[in-house]
Amino acid sequence: MNDENLEKGKFKPGQSGNPNGRPKGVKNWDVVMRELFEKGDYSQEDIVKIYIEQAKEGNIKAMEWLADRMDGKANEKVKHEVDEIIVRLVRASETLNDRLSNK
């Protein structure tokens, strides 16, 4: 496959979409926090304070973590499934009404 055949926005095989991304071996924020707690270096309260400070500094992951613990995680998937079931029930009801009215 040559460059002319590549669609716009697709990468060549073996080419990274983010060559300057996170270096190998760098740990995820959640993993670092879990390890700190498991080692016993910090209490739960200490870790919450770290998240609060990080959130104040603009760390999106820390903001999400705090929001999930204060307000609970969003149930978008469940809501979508319920909406889909309601749509199916309405359609089935309409089909049944149509069949009954045509008799």
Contacts in CASP RR format, 6 or more apart in sequence:
PFRMAT RR
TARGET T0000
AUTHOR 0000-0000-0000
METHOD contacts of the structure
MODEL  1
MNDENLEKGKFKPGQSGNPNGRPKGVKNWDVVMRELFEKGDYSQEDIVKI
YIEQAKEGNIKAMEWLADRMDGKANEKVKHEVDEIIVRLVRASETLNDRL
SNK
1 12 0 8 1.000
1 13 0 8 1.000
3 12 0 8 1.000
6 12 0 8 1.000
11 17 0 8 1.000
27 35 0 8 1.000
29 59 0 8 1.000
29 61 0 8 1.000
29 62 0 8 1.000
30 61 0 8 1.000
30 65 0 8 1.000
33 47 0 8 1.000
33 50 0 8 1.000
33 51 0 8 1.000
36 42 0 8 1.000
36 47 0 8 1.000
37 44 0 8 1.000
37 47 0 8 1.000
42 50 0 8 1.000
51 62 0 8 1.000
51 65 0 8 1.000
51 66 0 8 1.000
52 62 0 8 1.000
52 66 0 8 1.000
54 61 0 8 1.000
54 62 0 8 1.000
55 62 0 8 1.000
55 63 0 8 1.000
55 66 0 8 1.000
END
